[in-house]
Amino acid sequence: MHITVEPRSDYAILHLRGEFDTYYVPALQEEVDTLAQSGVHNVVLNLRLVRFINSTALGAMIKLSKQTTSAGGGLRISRPSKFCRDIIEKVGLDRVVPVFDSDEDAGASFGGAPAAAAEGEKEFEEDQSSVLFSPIDRARVEHFLSDEERSGGKGKNPLHQHSFGANWSGLGRMAGLDEEGLSFTWEGGRTSLEPFSMAQLLALGTDWKVKFRLPLLQKGYCESLATVSEVEERSGGVKVRMSFKEIDDETLASVRQYAADMSYLKDELRKATE
């Protein structure tokens, strides 16, 4: 990662470029300390060109926010890349470090009181990544979904007369993840299923192939075989818990690291908002 310092009248902008991970945390700390020694305690982190950020880097920003605030200044984030914005919002970092769409807006915010989240305004959330789930028993899908729904509107192949939806998968939103399994919500996608039927499709004890991402670890899709262990009907959808049944050692190690990272961030955010 490369850091460029842009001094302004009463604050400084640090332009970060590249991958912001554990290795570069000391470099950012050094730049902020140097600014503090020169009397600058208002700092804007421009993340427009940051392609990746991990949990240690996020934790470092929480600590820098506390450091600058205790010195009478503050920390702001401006123009985060899509990857950074998604992570920042999903872990709740924007509760501690305000995010702005421009360097100028971020700088102008130092003129007033530092932004703070209202008490109880937003709880820490696990990463809300997509979860792809496909059945081991294809007959279950054929029982609950029509050819049209399984194929996403394509129906049957006119040449071979088989359904385009033979490899149907559902798309949920992750709500939690640990080494035992994962939970996600599903609103039915392009199907016409009501929550009751969704719960029947994803019945207790059924096996599914699941694919999910661990963005903080810069890893692509992880795969596992999982069994439904909990199903809760909700307005407009269901919340499902699946326990890992078959998962390779490398994926399990990544899941454990991800869970540890999220726990670390949760603790740091709690400390910063106490």
Secondary structure as the mmCIF struct_conf table of DSSP 4:
data_model
#
loop_
_struct_conf.conf_type_id
_struct_conf.id
_struct_conf.beg_label_comp_id
_struct_conf.beg_label_asym_id
_struct_conf.beg_label_seq_id
_struct_conf.end_label_comp_id
_struct_conf.end_label_asym_id
_struct_conf.end_label_seq_id
STRN STRN1 HIS A 2 PRO A 7
BEND BEND1 SER A 9 ASP A 10
STRN STRN2 ALA A 12 PHE A 20
HELX_RH_3T_P HELX_RH_3T_P1 THR A 22 TYR A 24
HELX_RH_AL_P HELX_RH_AL_P1 VAL A 25 GLN A 37
TURN_TY1_P TURN_TY1_P1 SER A 38 GLY A 39
STRN STRN3 ASN A 42 ILE A 53
HELX_RH_AL_P HELX_RH_AL_P2 SER A 55 SER A 70
TURN_TY1_P TURN_TY1_P2 ALA A 71 GLY A 72
STRN STRN4 GLY A 74 SER A 78
BEND BEND2 ARG A 79 ARG A 79
HELX_RH_AL_P HELX_RH_AL_P3 LYS A 82 VAL A 91
TURN_TY1_P TURN_TY1_P3 GLY A 92 GLY A 92
HELX_RH_3T_P HELX_RH_3T_P2 LEU A 93 ARG A 95
TURN_TY1_P TURN_TY1_P4 VAL A 96 VAL A 96
BEND BEND3 VAL A 97 VAL A 97
STRN STRN5 VAL A 99 PHE A 100
BEND BEND4 ASP A 101 SER A 102
HELX_RH_AL_P HELX_RH_AL_P4 ASP A 103 ALA A 108
HELX_RH_3T_P HELX_RH_3T_P3 SER A 109 GLY A 111
BEND BEND5 GLY A 112 GLY A 112
HELX_LH_PP_P HELX_LH_PP_P1 ALA A 113 ALA A 115
HELX_LH_PP_P HELX_LH_PP_P2 ALA A 117 ALA A 118
TURN_TY1_P TURN_TY1_P5 GLU A 119 GLY A 120
BEND BEND6 GLU A 121 GLU A 121
STRN STRN6 SER A 130 PRO A 135
BEND BEND7 ILE A 136 ASP A 137
HELX_RH_AL_P HELX_RH_AL_P5 ARG A 138 PHE A 144
BEND BEND8 LEU A 145 LEU A 145
HELX_RH_AL_P HELX_RH_AL_P6 ASP A 147 ARG A 150
TURN_TY1_P TURN_TY1_P6 SER A 151 GLY A 153
STRN STRN7 LYS A 156 LYS A 156
TURN_TY1_P TURN_TY1_P7 PRO A 158 HIS A 160
STRN STRN8 SER A 163 SER A 163
HELX_RH_3T_P HELX_RH_3T_P4 PHE A 164 ASN A 167
STRN STRN9 GLY A 170 ASP A 178
TURN_TY1_P TURN_TY1_P8 GLU A 179 GLU A 180
STRN STRN10 GLY A 181 TRP A 186
TURN_TY1_P TURN_TY1_P9 GLY A 189 ARG A 190
BEND BEND9 THR A 191 THR A 191
HELX_RH_AL_P HELX_RH_AL_P7 PRO A 195 LEU A 201
TURN_TY1_P TURN_TY1_P10 LEU A 202 LEU A 202
TURN_TY1_P TURN_TY1_P11 LEU A 204 GLY A 205
STRN STRN11 ASP A 207 LEU A 214
HELX_RH_3T_P HELX_RH_3T_P5 PRO A 215 LEU A 217
TURN_TY1_P TURN_TY1_P12 GLN A 218 GLN A 218
STRN STRN12 LYS A 219 ARG A 234
TURN_TY1_P TURN_TY1_P13 SER A 235 GLY A 236
STRN STRN13 GLY A 237 GLU A 246
HELX_RH_AL_P HELX_RH_AL_P8 ASP A 249 THR A 273
#
